[in-house]
Amino acid sequence: MAKKIDKKKESAEKYSKDEIAKICERAYFIWLNKSKPANSALSDWLQAETELKKERKIK
C-alpha cells in the first residue's frame, strides 16, 4: 500500500517560520505588481520562492 504524503506538513518542514514569512511577503508584492490577478497565489508563491533562492535568502 502506498504511503499518503501530507503536502502541508512537508512544506512546513521544508522552511523555517522566517523563511515562510519572506516568501509570503515577496509573493504578496509580486501579486501587487501584477495588478492583483485572481487565482495567481501558487505561481506568485513559486516565483517568490525561486527569487529568494537565487538571492540565497532561503535554503
Contact map, one row per residue, 1 for C-alpha under 8 A:
11100000000000000000000000000000000000000000000000000000000
11110000000000000000000000000000000000000000000000000000000
11111000000000000000000000000000000000000000000000000000000
01111100000000000000000000000000000000000000000000000000000
00111110010000000000000000000000000000000000000000000000000
00011111110000000000000000000000000000000000000000000000000
00001111111000000000000000000000000000000000000000000000000
00000111111100000000000000000000000000000000000000000000000
00000111111110000000000000000000000000000000000000000000000
00001111111111000000000000000000000000000000000000000000000
00000011111111100000000000000000000000000000000000000000000
00000001111111110000000000000000000000000000000000000000000
00000000111111110000000000000000000000000000000000000000000
00000000011111110000000000000000000000000000000000000000000
00000000001111111111000000000000000000000000000000000000011
00000000000111111111000000000000000000000000000000000000000
00000000000000111111100000000000000000000000000000000000000
00000000000000111111110000000000000000000000000000000000000
00000000000000111111111000000000000000000000000000000000110
00000000000000111111111100000000000000000000000000000000000
00000000000000001111111110000000000000000000000000000000000
00000000000000000111111111000000000000000000000000000000000
00000000000000000011111111100000000000000000100110010000000
00000000000000000001111111110000000000000000100100000000000
00000000000000000000111111111000000000000000000000000000000
00000000000000000000011111111100000000000000100100000000000
00000000000000000000001111111110000000001001101100000000000
00000000000000000000000111111111000000000001000000000000000
00000000000000000000000011111111100000000000000000000000000
00000000000000000000000001111111110000000001000100000000000
00000000000000000000000000111111111110011001000000000000000
00000000000000000000000000011111111100000000000000000000000
00000000000000000000000000001111111100000000000000000000000
00000000000000000000000000000111111110000000000000000000000
00000000000000000000000000000011111110000000000000000000000
00000000000000000000000000000011111111000000000000000000000
00000000000000000000000000000010011111110000000000000000000
00000000000000000000000000000000000111111000000000000000000
00000000000000000000000000000000000011111100000000000000000
00000000000000000000000000000010000011111111000000000000000
00000000000000000000000000100010000001111111100000000000000
00000000000000000000000000000000000000111111110000000000000
00000000000000000000000000000000000000011111111000000000000
00000000000000000000000000110110000000011111111100000000000
00000000000000000000001101100000000000001111111110000000000
00000000000000000000000000000000000000000111111111000000000
00000000000000000000000000100000000000000011111111100000000
00000000000000000000001101100100000000000001111111110000000
00000000000000000000001000000000000000000000111111111000000
00000000000000000000000000000000000000000000011111111100000
00000000000000000000000000000000000000000000001111111110000
00000000000000000000001000000000000000000000000111111111110
00000000000000000000000000000000000000000000000011111111111
00000000000000000000000000000000000000000000000001111111100
00000000000000000000000000000000000000000000000000111111110
00000000000000000000000000000000000000000000000000011111111
00000000000000000010000000000000000000000000000000011111111
00000000000000100010000000000000000000000000000000011011111
00000000000000100000000000000000000000000000000000001001111
